[in-house]
Amino acid sequence: MIRGILIAILGIAVISTGYWGYKEHQEKDAVLLHAENNYQRAFHDLTYQVDQLHDKLGATLAMNSQTSISPALADVWRMSSEAHNNVSQLPLTLMPFNKTEEFLANVGDFSYKSSVKSLSDEPLNKDTHKTITALYNQASDIQNELRQVQHLVLNKNLKWMDVEMALADGDRKNDNTIIDGLKTVERNADAFADVDLGPTNVSTEKETQGYNHLKGDKITKKEAIRIAQQFTPDHNQHFKVRKSGSKTNRDVYSLSMSDPDSHANFYLDLTEKGGHPVYLLQNRDVKKQKISLNEASEKALSFLKKQGFDTESFHLDESAQFDNIGVFTYVPLQENVLLYPDSIRMKVALDDGEVVGFSAKDYLTNHKTRDIKAPKISQKEAKKTLNQHVKIEDTHLAIVQNDMSEEVLCYEFLGTIKNDTYRMFINADTGKEERVDKLKNAEPIYKDL
């Protein structure tokens, strides 16, 4: 009897101990997962911010007015501050990373001082231009090394907790890809330590207009599914549907579908009024390239024509290849004037020519027939306002939105500084520099180590 009671008590104790151990293990895993997620977020945010910092510094080099340069440098200051904050959240207290932090601090200090001082007499003097060029070059090197580390982290599913443990244990012998990559970043930051610091694109959306002006009747949920089935290889796929956007005058049906056979996820937004496609994304593995970028652009135009767009008036503004995907931006023309607020962006898989990405939000929001007045200044007069370091390659008339979200007629100048390409918009009535965009260069392909 007593033996039975003791066995029962012992059994309960073993079960309780096991349950306690299991709960403790779960809690420990939750803490580690939370820490890992924070480290991953901080690092990927840092990489993105250095990308933005590099592009903004590059755009500043092509600017030539205080109204453009001062806000741009203020943006650089903000980005460097955010990047510096993310560095402080990484598990690098036991690893020297002070040169990179010093670079970010110096960029922030220089850009802040330059943004608040008067640049009206000489927007970018020789010394200031030289300093920004040096910072831009340094940011480029750091950007490339961070991207290399990011590629390895994502491709090999590397963990930041392993970095923290390796540093805490003083494990210098074993290879750690992240630590080695960050040491290269640090060396690049140190290479520019002697730089003498001396003494985006604007949104093209009218958020309040919505889709109420579009042609067509309101569609039902069933009609939305029927339209969505036209975009998938298997028309019998089952879609999940939800309706949203009523508070912003952007009533849409959002549809999603997973296809386990092709390992693809499909997402589509359709306007309730008229059933127009707003956004399409198909996440799938894109295999070896079989068609050219030019053939892919023809596939994109064919898709647009099938959806009822007037492709005869479309201008192919940008064309680029990233891995095995072609990326295109189409801009409508009216009276030979480019309508940038009405742009359409597309992605085409280069293995079979299938459209895997599409965004027509700007077009559906903004497109209309404009009353375009003749410019008040000549192209020659507008050209005189440009930065002297830019070599002009091409010129167009274009409508863009300024910082106040007002549409303005501009002379668009496409130019280069060394290997970088810029788009500069000069107001065709006042000669004011409205915008300067740095165009993306071809993405480098990062290889596994």
C-alpha positions, 0 to 999 in steps of 0.5 A, spaced: 500 500 500 505 504 502 509 502 496 504 504 491 503 511 494 510 512 494 510 510 486 504 514 485 508 520 488 514 519 485 510 518 478 507 525 479 514 528 481 517 526 475 511 528 470 511 535 474 519 536 473 518 534 466 513 539 465 517 544 469 523 543 464 519 543 458 515 550 460 522 552 462 525 550 455 519 553 451 520 560 455 528 560 453 526 558 446 521 564 446 526 569 449 532 567 444 527 567 438 525 574 440 532 576 441 534 573 434 528 577 431 530 583 433 537 582 431 535 580 424 530 586 424 536 591 426 541 588 421 536 588 415 534 595 417 541 598 417 542 595 410 536 598 407 538 605 411 545 605 408 542 603 401 538 610 402 543 614 405 548 612 399 542 614 393 541 620 397 548 622 397 548 621 390 542 625 388 545 631 392 551 631 387 546 633 382 542 638 385 544 645 384 539 649 388 538 651 396 531 649 396 533 642 393 540 641 397 538 643 404 532 638 405 536 632 401 542 633 406 536 633 412 534 627 409 541 624 409 542 626 417 535 623 419 538 616 415 544 616 418 541 617 425 537 611 424 542 607 421 547 609 427 541 607 432 540 600 428 548 599 429 547 599 437 542 594 437 546 589 434 550 584 438 557 587 437 559 590 444 565 585 444 567 586 436 570 593 434 565 596 429 567 603 431 569 606 425 563 604 421 559 608 427 564 614 426 562 614 419 555 614 420 556 619 426 560 624 421 555 623 415 550 625 420 554 631 423 556 634 416 549 633 413 546 637 419 551 643 419 550 643 411 543 643 411 542 649 416 547 653 413 545 658 407 547 655 401 544 661 396 550 664 394 553 657 392 549 651 393 555 646 392 562 649 393 568 646 391 570 643 398 562 641 399 562 637 393 568 634 394 566 632 401 559 629 399 563 625 393 568 622 398 562 620 403 558 617 397 564 613 395 565 611 402 557 609 403 558 605 396 563 601 399 560 600 405 553 598 402 556 593 397 559 589 403 553 590 407 549 587 402 554 581 401 553 579 408 545 580 407 546 575 402 549 570 406 545 571 412 539 570 407 541 564 403 545 560 409 539 562 414 545 564 419 543 566 426 545 573 430 545 569 436 551 565 434 555 571 433 553 573 440 555 566 443 562 566 438 564 573 441 562 572 448 566 565 448 572 569 445 571 564 439 576 567 434 578 560 431 572 558 428 569 561 422 563 565 423 561 568 416 557 574 419 563 576 423 568 576 417 563 580 413 562 585 418 570 586 419 570 587 412 565 593 413 569 596 418 576 595 414 572 599 408 570 604 413 577 605 416 579 606 409 576 613 409 577 615 416 581 621 413 576 624 409 576 632 410 569 633 413 570 641 413 566 646 416 527 620 393 523 620 390 517 624 391 510 620 392 506 620 386 499 619 389 493 623 390 491 619 397 484 623 397 481 621 390 481 614 391 477 610 385 470 613 385 472 616 378 473 610 375 469 607 369 464 601 370 459 598 375 461 595 382 463 588 382 461 583 387 465 578 391 463 572 386 465 577 380 472 578 383 473 571 383 471 570 376 476 576 374 482 573 378 481 566 375 483 569 369 490 571 371 492 564 374 494 558 369 489 553 373 482 557 373 479 553 378 483 555 383 480 557 390 481 564 392 481 567 399 477 574 398 476 580 403 474 587 402 477 593 404 479 601 403 472 604 404 475 609 409 480 611 403 475 611 397 479 605 395 474 600 395 478 593 393 477 586 393 484 583 396 484 576 393 490 571 395 491 563 393 496 558 394 498 553 389 502 547 392 503 544 386 507 550 383 510 552 389 507 559 388 503 564 392 498 569 388 496 576 390 491 580 387 487 587 388 481 589 384 477 595 385 470 594 387 468 599 381 469 596 375 474 591 377 480 594 375 487 590 377 490 595 382 496 590 384 498 583 382 504 579 385 506 572 384 511 569 388 514 563 385 521 560 383 523 563 377 528 558 373 533 559 368 532 565 363 529 563 356 527 570 353 530 577 353 529 583 356 526 586 350 521 580 349 519 581 356 517 588 355 513 586 349 510 581 354 508 586 359 505 591 353 501 585 351 498 584 358 497 591 359 493 591 352 489 585 354 487 589 361 484 595 356 490 600 357 492 604 351 499 602 350 500 606 344 501 612 348 505 608 353 513 610 353 518 605 356 521 609 362 525 604 365 528 597 364 532 593 368 534 585 370 534 583 377 536 575 377 531 572 372 526 577 373 525 583 368 522 590 371 519 595 367 516 602 368 511 605 363 509 612 363 503 615 359 504 620 354 499 626 352 501 631 347 509 628 347 509 630 354 511 624 359 505 623 365 510 621 371 504 621 376 500 616 372 506 610 371 505 603 371 510 598 374 511 591 372 515 585 373 516 579 368 519 572 369 524 571 364 523 563 364 517 563 361 514 571 360 509 570 365 507 577 369 509 576 376 508 583 378 504 589 377 502 595 380 497 600 377 495 604 383 498 611 381 495 610 374 488 608 376 488 614 381 491 620 377 490 618 370 486 623 366 486 628 360 490 634 362 490 641 360 497 642 358 500 649 357 506 652 353 512 652 357 514 660 359 522 658 359 526 655 353 529 648 354 536 652 353 534 657 359 532 651 363 539 647 362 543 653 364 540 652 371 543 645 372 549 642 376 555 643 372 558 636 373 552 633 370 553 631 362 546 631 359 544 625 355 537 627 353 531 632 354 523 631 355 517 635 357 514 632 363 509 633 368 511 631 375 508 632 382 512 637 387 513 637 394 506 640 395 503 634 391 502 639 385 502 637 378 508 642 375 510 642 367 518 641 367 523 640 363 526 633 364 534 632 363 537 625 363 544 626 365 550 622 368 556 623 373 561 618 372 557 611 372 551 614 375 545 616 372 540 622 374 534 625 372 533 632 373 526 636 373 526 643 372 520 647 372 518 649 365 515 656 368 519 658 373 526 655 372 526 652 379 529 645 380 523 641 382 526 634 383 533 630 382 532 622 382 538 618 382 536 612 377 538 605 380 544 602 377 544 594 375 544 590 381 551 586 383 550 579 383 553 576 390 556 569 390 556 564 396 563 564 400 
